[in-house]
Amino acid sequence: MADFIIKSRKRKDYTQFTTRIETDTLDNIKRIVKDNNLISINEFINDCLKFAIDNLKILEEENNDLKKLG
């Protein structure tokens, strides 16, 4: 009989938050996670949010210049 082995991993700090996601967007997320054998939908969405925040740019109305936030 095979051994049951528990692998320890670094615990991250999460907050449970409910939001609505468009059905087609969620379908795309599930497909991407499955097709690329990613760890989880949660991990993928967190990575996408971090990337979006780190690369966020706001169009300044006064002079039409892009301003990078972060």
C-alpha positions as CSV (number, residue, x, y, z in Angstrom):
1,M,0.0,0.0,0.0
2,A,1.3,3.5,-0.9
3,D,2.2,6.0,1.8
4,F,0.0,9.0,2.4
5,I,2.4,11.9,2.3
6,I,1.4,15.4,3.3
7,K,3.4,18.2,1.8
8,S,3.8,21.4,3.7
9,R,3.5,24.7,1.9
10,K,3.7,28.3,2.8
11,R,0.4,29.6,4.1
12,K,-0.8,32.8,2.5
13,D,-3.1,35.3,4.2
14,Y,-6.5,35.4,2.4
15,T,-9.8,37.2,3.0
16,Q,-13.0,35.7,1.8
17,F,-14.7,38.1,-0.5
18,T,-17.7,37.5,-2.8
19,T,-17.9,39.1,-6.2
20,R,-19.8,38.6,-9.4
21,I,-17.9,37.6,-12.5
22,E,-19.4,37.5,-16.0
23,T,-20.3,33.9,-17.0
24,D,-18.1,34.0,-20.2
25,T,-15.2,35.4,-18.2
26,L,-15.4,32.7,-15.6
27,D,-15.7,30.0,-18.3
28,N,-12.5,31.4,-19.9
29,I,-10.7,31.4,-16.5
30,K,-11.7,27.8,-15.9
31,R,-10.5,26.8,-19.4
32,I,-7.1,28.6,-18.9
33,V,-6.5,27.0,-15.5
34,K,-7.4,23.5,-16.8
35,D,-5.6,23.8,-20.2
36,N,-2.4,25.0,-18.5
37,N,-2.6,22.7,-15.5
38,L,-2.4,25.6,-13.1
39,I,-2.6,25.3,-9.3
40,S,-6.1,26.7,-8.8
41,I,-8.6,29.2,-10.1
42,N,-8.1,31.3,-6.9
43,E,-4.3,31.4,-7.5
44,F,-4.8,32.4,-11.2
45,I,-7.3,35.2,-10.3
46,N,-5.0,36.6,-7.6
47,D,-2.0,36.6,-10.0
48,C,-4.1,38.4,-12.6
49,L,-5.3,41.0,-10.1
50,K,-1.7,41.6,-9.0
51,F,-0.5,42.0,-12.6
52,A,-3.4,44.4,-13.4
53,I,-2.7,46.6,-10.3
54,D,1.0,46.7,-10.9
55,N,0.5,47.8,-14.5
56,L,-2.5,50.1,-14.0
57,K,-2.4,53.4,-16.0
58,I,-4.9,56.2,-15.7
59,L,-5.6,58.7,-18.5
60,E,-5.2,62.2,-17.1
61,E,-8.2,64.2,-18.5
62,E,-6.4,67.6,-18.4
63,N,-3.6,66.8,-20.8
64,N,-4.4,63.4,-22.1
65,D,-1.2,61.9,-20.6
66,L,-1.1,58.4,-19.2
67,K,-0.1,58.2,-15.5
68,K,1.1,54.9,-14.1
69,L,0.0,54.1,-10.6
70,G,1.8,51.9,-8.1
